[in-house]
């Protein structure tokens, strides 16, 4: 890199004005510190464009100057895609591009700019009696652009799909500064290559998403929510199949949590009361939407059948919004509560649904083999085959020594099982900088080569999020 | 092109054996004659590989020789993507690669080779009490590879999505002969660019799909099917919204047909009896799936509400499989019956759903303005915003004179309305060779440039389906 940070700040200030540029490292904190505190590299500058034209101007400047640029939304990503890798990059915060351009209930779409916070998108949809069903723990700060660039998942993928499937069209600034206009409200459009899905999930390495047309859905009249007591993942699988056959697309969530997760939350005061029907080796949080004027009690009836078939031991149904909220908090606090129990080692993996029981059994055994006394805390989106295969250190162990000794070994053990089962080493969090080396090891070499070819063709100078995903 | 057809046949015969090569133009008929008989160019040869390795060998040979190759499935495409444009190309029939490699009901997937006929995929799924819900009129001859390459739609897109959304992973031979291995049974996999969706819908211009992992769904217990009498598309829109809010994902189909379609079918003996509740300006064919053990009568109840709200005039429900079959025949024969009424001019277009009434009103008016006496026959997938905006010549007109005078003018008039409404000039049939010039006129120039960049990067010699889609 031939341009100094001082020059970069001067040039960007000339381009955008002083108010849109942060050059002082001490003021960059919120743009650099990501949730898991794994990455600690500085940036040459942070810029905050307030129009698409300014984004285009920044990209054109970066292309001419050969400076790396990183589009950033709410800075909630878990793999370091949205923070610097080298230290000489410019972060483009999309936070000021936060306009909801249109909510069109007749077309069933919302057009939102990249900087719109997910919770604000939810509110705008609900104000029109519709829902935008991308729901995840970070929705109070995650922004649309980052959610799409990372193809975010969350707890509603089962019924509605991930971010890619919730997007009808995108607008993006490409590496040469041109604006790709792909916004539309069309359910069907077979006029050329699928550029939308190429940009969604590309982690800012192929273009900078500036706005998107998002799919809205009718707001269900209400939900039936239950937590069932279940012996283990082996029983969860036929239960899931039973529900899928009886309830189909209204099955919103099927989440699995082990007993240790409940214990941790009660111990650390994360829950004011036990949301389950009593102690059980495992719990499944299940939710079904009731459409307007639709049948009530279909989950209750299916759960009764499951009980008769011996698939579950007990169940409790939410009888109020407070009940439902408590049940969901139990699920959503799973990752956070682990921080109260010392060091943790985490894996966001997926396998074919039928292989989830084997993944969990073998993963627990591998943990115990690699690090005796380790506490396995696998939980998550059973209905998507997506398990957050987390571990907490043995009680009383030294966190740093534990990480130094076991982090790498445990990754190897878990990923080996995942790959053997035909799974993915990144189900919903992406590659970023955390999994670049891993991707090279596990991905089909032809796929890697195709990805590099596309990257080079669309960003020949390598200015878009350099080093991320493909290294 | 420097290689003669005779040399091509000799070299391919040396590569694959004489039984796998057709060099005699007289024997190529079924590979050249496509459904609408619009394209009449010959091929240098037709080859029929019986293994992926043979496909790879053909592509490597083509790459070295600089010969254009066209992957072909059931030859049912409507835009000429699967037949020659120049006359010096080699057609690769995928018909012998027709193995269903696996049906995994626990994972909810089927892995099928490119040459599998759609009806055979249906049968394999149903044998395991599941469904593969890609349903369209040509399913008795269309093959998986072509259906994916064209991102086929059909009558179930409303509930299940188009071919792209029904595909979990693909295997493909790329322009350099390498095999991309992207088959998987994962609902979530965020490990890199979305190569699957780039290949699906690329009409054989970026790679040759050789197999795919397809999504299976629980087989509904049964269906509720109705044809309602409705004043017009303006009333169909609130009816659709009512059903979507009350029935959600179980709403399988919402198809619109004008009265002239019923008249034509009764006149020409396409129907043995009238499947409707009596004459009406328009009809909507609506179908809802009932899940196993699920509520019956939800469509009946919603239709009663619609009747009370004055949205519909009458309705008839299928009371037997024969009734249901007759109702669907009425819908599916719409395109074919037009051939009995002289020349027809057809447009496969989509608009945002809310704009369908305006599209139909303005399209009918434009038809009458351009060609007085012309008979508008717009019908199709209202629920997807996808209307087959067809016209039949005025009664008694000379077909050839009619086409010569009005074909181009009517296209212009309809596409102008579609584009004004933010629509697509090819909703589900694709671009092929029919709409190459149209695409250049109407597509975002940045999108076109991105598509060309990707094409050049992945197929630098331009051997894959040359001239199609991008010209």
Interface residues (C-beta under 8 A of the other chain):
Chain A: X104 X106 X107 X108 X109 X150 X151 X153 X157 X159 X162 X164 X165 X174 X178 X179 X180 X181 X182 X184 X185 X186 X187 X188 X189 X190 X191 X192 X193 X194 X195 X197 X198 X200 X201 X202 X206 X217 X218 X220 X237 X241 X244 X245 X246 X247 X248 X249 X250 X289 X291 X292 X293 X294 X295 X298 X301 X302 X305 X350 X351 X352 X353 X354 X355 X381 X384 X385 X386 X422 X423 X424 X425 X426 X427 X428 X429 X430 X431 X435 X439 X442 X443 X444 X446 X447 X448 X449 X450 X451 X453 X454 X456 X457 X458 X469 X470
Chain B: X104 X106 X107 X108 X109 X150 X151 X153 X157 X159 X162 X164 X165 X174 X178 X179 X180 X181 X182 X184 X185 X186 X187 X188 X189 X190 X191 X192 X193 X194 X195 X197 X198 X200 X201 X202 X206 X217 X218 X220 X237 X241 X244 X245 X246 X247 X248 X249 X250 X289 X291 X292 X293 X294 X295 X298 X301 X302 X305 X350 X351 X352 X353 X354 X355 X381 X384 X385 X386 X422 X423 X424 X425 X426 X427 X428 X429 X430 X431 X435 X439 X442 X443 X444 X446 X447 X448 X449 X450 X451 X453 X454 X456 X457 X458 X469 X470
